[in-house]
Amino acid sequence: MEENRILDSIRKEKLQLDYFEKFIYFKVSLLCFFISIISFTQGFQSFSNFKSNEVTTKVSLIFLVLSMVSFVVKLLRLKLIRVEFTIPNATESILNLAKERNWEIELKKEKLIILNKIPIKGYDDYITYNRNEGEKIYVFFNGKQVLLRSIDNIDNFAFKIQNGENSANEKAILNRIKPAGNSHYNGFGHLA
């Protein structure tokens, strides 16, 4: 991640992705929107006939709503969680947590740590469904504040909709840098 995107992320308190990363991150929304357009235009065959009682129009509207909801949810997930840490060395504590949980350190800079949670792949990957395709955890440092967010791994092109593992990653880091009873984290990216 370039220095200007790191500083913009800290200043805006929102994760700044480049264009390709945004395309991968919003792929479910884009796919639903594309299906909506295909259904609405009947495969790009008819652009002027709008009949509200046709099945294709209803399918189009359903996918359009799914596209918008998915986009808004994903967009809100880019807002960083801000917390002041109470331990003397937050960076070391986060790196120790990463080592304990077998998170891969992708990038370590003065103001940023990017961690990858890579799922364990077994010999029966094609037989069993692995709901966890990995997450990317961004931790920004701004003085005595930590800004963090765990999102779906944008290096993986799989289509998935989940939030449980991302929330668990965020809570693990929050519990490490701000001991229990002091975190006031409500699970929605805000402090209570």
VENZIUR-V762023 format. One record per backbone hydrogen bond with DSSP energy under -1.0 kcal/mol. NH is the residue of the N-H (numbers start at 0). CO is the residue of the C=O. Records with the same first field share a line. If there is no record, write none. Layout:
NH: CO / CO
//
This chain:
5: 1
6: 2
7: 3
8: 4
9: 5
10: 6
11: 7
12: 8
14: 77
21: 17
22: 18
23: 19
24: 20
25: 21
26: 23
29: 25
30: 26
31: 27
32: 28
33: 29
34: 30
35: 31
36: 32
37: 33
38: 34
39: 35
40: 36
42: 37
44: 40
45: 40
53: 50
57: 53
58: 54
59: 55
60: 56
61: 57
62: 58
63: 59
64: 60
65: 61
66: 62
67: 63
68: 64
69: 65
70: 66
71: 67
72: 68
73: 69
74: 70
75: 71
76: 72
77: 74
78: 75
79: 12
80: 147
82: 145
84: 143
85: 176
92: 88
93: 89
94: 90
95: 91
96: 92
97: 93
98: 94
99: 95
100: 96
102: 97
103: 115
105: 113
106: 113
108: 111
112: 138
113: 106
114: 136
115: 103
116: 134
126: 123
127: 123
134: 116
135: 150
136: 114
137: 148
138: 112
139: 146
140: 110
141: 144
144: 141
145: 82
146: 139
147: 80
148: 137
150: 135
152: 133
155: 152
166: 162
167: 163
168: 164
169: 165
170: 166
171: 167
172: 168
173: 169
174: 170
175: 171
176: 172
177: 173
181: 178
185: 189
191: 183
//
